[in-house]
């Protein structure tokens, strides 16, 4: 039996931060209001497209794995904010990395996208035809935001995280997963006028508004993630005591706390970085996974529980067995181009458009 060990990990955070205080200069909110309701203190605003964030995170994960891009068999980009719908951005990342023999596709399961990608990559490796797969969660959600809508403007940020999965005979990587979707709730978290549902001849086309029903999202998120977490633990013959680290989707501090309570896992086991980056959708889990390794929270042989939910409403939970290596084999100097603008300057046109509505 083959396993899909996580042999490389990498992240990419845009250099420009947007603090709650700066955000409150053009959104009707305050630092105290945001922190007490969400746990968020700042977020990153990208000056480059999603594919560039994915490329840098992917290159860093490849270096950590000691795998050359030419050895990749498959690239999966989990995103709901791609540069282009046709062609997919996985092919752009493939081209930029030089992964000449890889297959490549995008996957949209919103915030649950990385877990969906992890399950897909693992099954394809276990089928025996793939040796190395790159899975990236990457988002530029600031591009969608209506900066006059306080409930959503304060929540989201940009970034990317990546993992290299390599075929192994040692028990490691994704051991079990429970994925699902709650379609009856699909309208409570949505960007309804995008894609072919949009009237492209409307002069306001290109202005996107979130449907965001916070209380209903909270209820369904906790139920979906909590049920999936308990199911996957039971199926893997594990108890809460067997879990060393929880890597939750970083959507809201209160949701993370409720998830731990629902799964009966001590909250101190949860790795939390939402205060730094906000909700980066499909990128939250791989960014948190990368930082948990960097900070020594994940140790050789640890058992990790991860859970997420997103628009759809997709949900999922995974049990991951970490391998024996927690240090990169190599490092790379690949990075984003410099940015000399503040977050407010980067968002200037979007802010003006929203306030004129």
N, C-alpha and C positions, 0 to 999 in steps of 0.2 A: 504494500500500500504506500502511495506517495502522500507526502504532506507539502504544504506551501508555506515555507518558513519566511518570515519577514527578515530579510537580510540587509535591507537598506532603508533609511528614513531621511526625509528632508522637508524643509518648510521654506516659504517665501512670504515675508510680510512687507508690504510697501513702506517706504521710510517715513511717509507723511502721516502724522497723528492728528486726529480730531478729538480734542478733549470735550468733556461735557460742558465746561465753561465756555469754550469757543463755540460749540454748537448752540448754546443758549443765546448767542448773539443774533442768530437769525431764525431760530425755532422757539416757539413759546413754551419754554421748559426751563429747568434749572438742574444743576449738578445734584442737588439733594433729591429732587423728584426722580431722576433717572437711577441714581445709585440705590435708593431704597426700594424701588419697584423691580429693578432688573439685575443689579449688581455690576452694571457696566460703568466704567470710569472714562474710557477712551476707545477709539477704534481707528483703523487705518483706512486711508483713502488712496486708491491707486491712480497713478498717472500713466499706467500702461494697460493693455488689454489682458483679458483673462488668460489667453494662451501664453503670454509672456510670464505671468505669475506661475503657471503650470510648468513651463519650460525650466525655470530656475529651480523650483522645488524638485522637479524630476531629475535634473542634473545632479543636485546635491544628494538625492536618494541613491542614484546610481553610483556616485563616488563612495558613499558610505558602504554600499554593498560590494564594491570592488568589481562591478559589472560594467562592461563597455556597452554603449548604446547599440552597437552593432549586434550584440548578443540577445537583445530583446526580441521576444516572439510576439508580444502583444502589448498595446498601450490602451488603457481605459481612462478616460477623463470624465469624472463625475462633476457635472455642472448644470446649473439652470440659468447661467448668465454667460453664454459663449459669445465670442467675437462675431461669429457667423453661424447660421443654422445650416447653410449649404455653401461650402463643404463643412464637415465637422472640424472642430479645433484640434482633435486628437491627431489628425493628419498634419496640422501645422506644427504641433509639438514634436511629432515624429520627424518631420523634415528638419526642424531646427536642432534636434538632438543628434541627428544622423543615424536614426534607427532604421536602417534601410530594409531589413527583412521582416519588420514587425507588421502585424495587422493592427488596426487602430479604429476605435469608435468612441463616441460620446455616450454618456448615460445620464438621463435626467430623472432622478428620484428625489430632487430637491435636497433638503438637509440630510436625508438618509443615504444620499448617493454613494458616499465612500463605503458604507457597510454593504450596500448592494454590489458595488464594484469588487469589494474584497471577497464576497461569496462567489461571484461570477468567476473571478480570476482563480480562486482556489479550486473550484470544480473543473475548470479547464486544465489546470496543471495536473490535477488528480486523474484526468482522462488520459494523460500520458503523452500528449503531443506538444506540450509547452514546458520550457525549462525556466524562463525568466519572464515575468510580467510586471509592468509598471502601472500602478494604480494611483491616480492623482485626484484629489478633491480641490477644485479651484473655483473661486467666485469673485466677481466684481459687482456686488449688489448695490453699491452706491450709485451705479449708473441708472438703476430703476427708480430710485427713491423720489417721492414727492416731499420736498422739504417743508411743505406747509402742513403735513400730516404728522403730528407729534408722536402718535402711537407707534409708527413704523420708522420715522426718521431717526429716532434715538437708538434703534436696535441693531442695525446691521453695519458690517464692515467688510473689507476686502482682504483676500489672502489666499494662500494655497499650501497644501500639505501633500506629501507623496510617500509611497512605500514600494519597495521592490520585493516581490514574492518570488522565491526560488524553489525549485523542486528538491525535496529532501526525503530521506527514508527515516529521519528522526522525528518523533512526535513533537511537532511545533506548528506555529501558525494558527490559522482559524480551525478550531476543533468542532465547532457547531454554531449554527446561526438560525434565528427565527425571523423571517422577513414577512411583511404584510402591508396592507393598505386599508384605510377606512374611507371608502369613497363617498359615503354619506356626508362626510365633513369636508369634502374637497373645496367647497365655496367659502369656508371660513378663513382660509389662507390662500389667496389667489391674486394673480395679476390678470384680470379677466380680458382686457382688450389688447392682447398681444398674439402674434401669429395670425392665422387666417380669420380669427374672430374679430380682428381689428379692421375698421373701415379705413383703408389706406388713402382714401381721397379726402378724408376729414382733415381740415387744417390743423387740428390738434393732435393728429396721429403722431405717435412718438412720445406722447406724454403718458406715463404709466402711473396708475394708482393701485395701491395694495388694498385688497379686501383683507381685513385683519380683525377678527372677533376674538379678543384676547382671552376672555373667560372660557369660551368654548374650546379654544386651542389648548389652554392649560389643562382642562379636564380631559380632553381626548389624548393629549400628549402623555400625561402621566399614566393614564389607563393603558394606552398602547405600548409604551416603553416598559412599564412595570410588568404587564402580562407577558411580554416577549422575554424580558429578563428572567422571570421565574420559570418560564417554559424551557428556555435554553439551558438554564442551570440544572433543571430536573432531567432533561434529556442527556446532558453530559455527565450525569451522576455526580454533581457537585453541590455543595452547600454554600451558603453565604460565607462561611468561615474559610472556604477554599480560595476565595477571591482575594488577591493581593492589592489590586488597583482597579478602580472604576474609571473608565474614560468616557464620560457622557457627552452628548451633543451640548454645546455651549450656547443655549438659547436664552436662558433666564436662570438666575441663581435660585429662585424659588422652585422652579421645575426640577433642577438638579437635586435639591434637598428633598422634594417630594418623591422623586424616583428612588433615592436611597432608602427612604422610609418605606416605600411600597415593596421594595426588594429586601427589606430588613438587613441592609448593609450599613455599617457605620459611615457617617458622612465624611469622616476624616480619610477614608479610603478613596474618595473621589478626587480626581485631579481637576482643578478649576483654573482657567485662565480667561474667563469671559470678561473680567474687569479690564483686561488689557486690549482685547480685540473685538468685543461685541460678538454678534452672531455672524459668522462667516459661512453659514449654510454647509454645503458639502465639505468645506475645508476645516470645519471645527474639530472633527474627530482626528484627522491625520496631523493637524498642527498640535493638538493636545498630546497625541501619542508621541510625536517627535520631542516635544518639550519635556514630557515625563521621562523619556530616556535620557535626555541631556541633563536633567536635574537629579538623576539618580533615583527617581521614584519607581522606575521599572528596573528590576534586577534580573540576572540570569535565571531562567526557569520559571519566572513569575506567571501566574494565571490572571488574565485581564478580562474584565467584563466591560463591554462597550454597548451603548444604547443610543438611539437617535430617533427623531421623528421630523417630518417635513411636509411641505405642500403635497396634497394628493388625497388624503393625508397618509403619506407613507410612514412606516415605522419599522423598527428592527432592533435586534440585540444579538451580540456575538460573544462567544468565549474564545479567547486567543491565548495560546501558550507561547510565551516568549522563548527564544532560543538562548544559547549560552553567550552570545556576544552582545555587548551593550556599548561598544565603541566603534566608530567608523573605521573601515579599512583604509579609506582615502578621504581626502577633502578636495574641494574645488573652489577656485576663485570666481566662478561664474556668479554674477549678480545682476540686479536690475540697473538700468541707466539711472544716473543721478536725477533728482528732482529738486528744483530751486523755487518751487511755489509752496505756499501754505495750503492747508486743506481748504480754507475758505476761497482762496484764489482758484484752486482746481475746480471747485463747485460753483463758481460765480455765475455762469450761464444758467445752470440748472436752478439755482436759487432764484434768480431773476424771473425765470419762466414760471416757477411755482407761485411766486408772490404776485404775479400779474393775472393769475387765473380769476 
